[in-house]
Amino acid sequence: MKTLPDARGRFGNFGGQYIPELLVRAVRQLETAAREALADEAFLTAFRDELKSWVGRPTPLSHAPRLSKRWGADVWLKREDLAHTGAHKINNALGQALLAQRMGARQVVAETGAGQHGVASAAACARVGLPCIVYMGAVDVERQAPNVHRMRLLGAELRPVESGDKTLRAAIDEALRHWVADPEGVYYLLGSAVGPHPYPWLVRELQAVIGREARAQMLEACGALPDVAVACVGGGSNAIGLFHPFAQDAQVQLLGVEAGGRGLGLGDHSATLALGSPGVLHGCLSYLLQDADGQVQESHSVSAGLDYPGVGPEHAWLHETGRARYVAAGDADALDALAELSRCEGILPALESAHALAGARDWAKQNPGGRILINISGRGDKDLGILLAQEAS
Ligand SMILES: *Cc1c(COP(=O)(O)O)cnc(C)c1O
C-alpha cells in the first residue's frame, strides 16, 4: 500500500492546502518542522517520555466480560478515558506543544468544541511553558461549563465565539484568523485530523500511539487481532489513531461511527461521511455537510465533540476506497449505550465514545461471536450536565 498523504498532502483526491495567501509560508514552515521533528529520535524520545510519565501511557486494554455476554461477542475496550485530562486529545496536544516549543513559538492558539481539546491544550502548554489562547463557541461554553473552568485553572485565556454557528466550526474560523494575524509568532494547535496539510498527517502520527498500543495489547491478551476496530468520528483523530496501525491488517474491519443526531434531515445530525458530499472546509478537501448550493450546514449531536460538519480527509479516502466503513448512531442510541457500559462494566464513557459503543453493538448483532475492539475515546464526567438534563426531560 502507498504511504499517504503524498508529497502534495493528498489522500487520493482528498486533503491538500486550501488556504489564504497569508498562511502559505506558515503552513510550509510547519510542514518542514513537523517532518524534521517526527524524524528526530531525540524529539520522539522526549514525546514518548512525556506520554509515559505525564499522560500515563500506555492506557490499558480492558476486557468487557458482562458486555460480551449481553452482546454475544468478545468485547475489548481501549481506555483513552484513563489518559491525563480524560480523553485521547492529550496525545496530540502534547506532541504539538512540544513542536511549538521546538519551533520557537511565542504563543499557542487553539480551538475547542467539547472543551476536551481546550483542556488538553491548556495542560500541554502549561507543561511546556507557553501561553495558550483558546477559542470556543458560545453554545459550547454553555454546555461544557466544567471544561471552561478547567481551562482557566490551567492558565489558558478563553475567548468565547459569538459568530456563525457558535460551535466548533466558528471557533476554528476565529483561531485561523488569529493565526493569520501573526503566522510567525503564533503556533496553531489544531485539535483533530482536519485542516490543511500537514495537520491531518501530523495529528494522525501523534494519535497512532492508540492503535499501536491496542494492536500489541490485543495480540498479548488474545493472541489474535480483533475482527473489527471501532471508533467514533467527529473530526476523526481518535478513529484515525486507532485505525492507522491496523491499516495493513486486511482481516481487521475498520468501523467509524458518526453522530446520527436526532434524524437524517440536514441540520439534525453530524454524519458527514454517511450523508455528506465532497467539498472544501477549513483548508482541506474532504466530505462535508452542505446544501444544494454548497453552503456548509450546521450540524447537530448530543455530544459537542462530534458536532462538526466536516471530517478529516484520510477518512474521506478510507470511505471511498472501502477500507473503512462509516455508520451513524443517533443521540438516543448513544445515550442508551452509555448507560449500558456504565452499568455493565463500571465505566462511564464520554457521549462521543458512546456512539462507538452503539455502532459496535449493531455490528455485534450482525456478526455473532465476533471479536470487537472499541476505542473509549474519553470519560463521561464532562457530560454530567447534559446527562442530568436528559434524565429530567
Ligand atoms: C473531541 C472528542 C472526540 C471527537 O474528536 P475526534 O477528532 O473525532 O477524535 C471524541 N471523543 C472524545 C472524548 C472527544 O473529546
The ligand as an SDF file (V2000), in Angstrom:
LIG
                    3D

 15 15  0  0  0  0  0  0  0  0999 V2000
  -13.1200   15.5540   20.7650 C   0  0  0  0  0  0  0  0  0  0  0  0
  -13.5670   14.1960   21.1160 C   0  0  0  0  0  0  0  0  0  0  0  0
  -13.9590   13.2770   20.1230 C   0  0  0  0  0  0  0  0  0  0  0  0
  -14.0620   13.6260   18.6680 C   0  0  0  0  0  0  0  0  0  0  0  0
  -12.8870   14.0520   18.0710 O   0  0  0  0  0  0  0  0  0  0  0  0
  -12.0830   13.1520   17.0490 P   0  0  0  0  0  0  0  0  0  0  0  0
  -11.0770   14.0620   16.4810 O   0  0  0  0  0  0  0  0  0  0  0  0
  -13.0680   12.6580   16.0330 O   0  0  0  0  0  0  0  0  0  0  0  0
  -11.4980   12.0390   17.8140 O   0  0  0  0  0  0  0  0  0  0  0  0
  -14.2750   12.0010   20.5070 C   0  0  0  0  0  0  0  0  0  0  0  0
  -14.2550   11.6310   21.8130 N   0  0  0  0  0  0  0  0  0  0  0  0
  -13.9090   12.4930   22.7880 C   0  0  0  0  0  0  0  0  0  0  0  0
  -13.9050   12.0190   24.1940 C   0  0  0  0  0  0  0  0  0  0  0  0
  -13.5450   13.7920   22.4730 C   0  0  0  0  0  0  0  0  0  0  0  0
  -13.2110   14.6240   23.4510 O   0  0  0  0  0  0  0  0  0  0  0  0
  1  2  1  0
  2  3  1  0
  2 14  2  0
  3  4  1  0
  3 10  2  0
  4  5  1  0
  5  6  1  0
  6  7  2  0
  6  8  1  0
  6  9  1  0
 10 11  1  0
 11 12  2  0
 12 13  1  0
 12 14  1  0
 14 15  1  0
M  END
$$$$
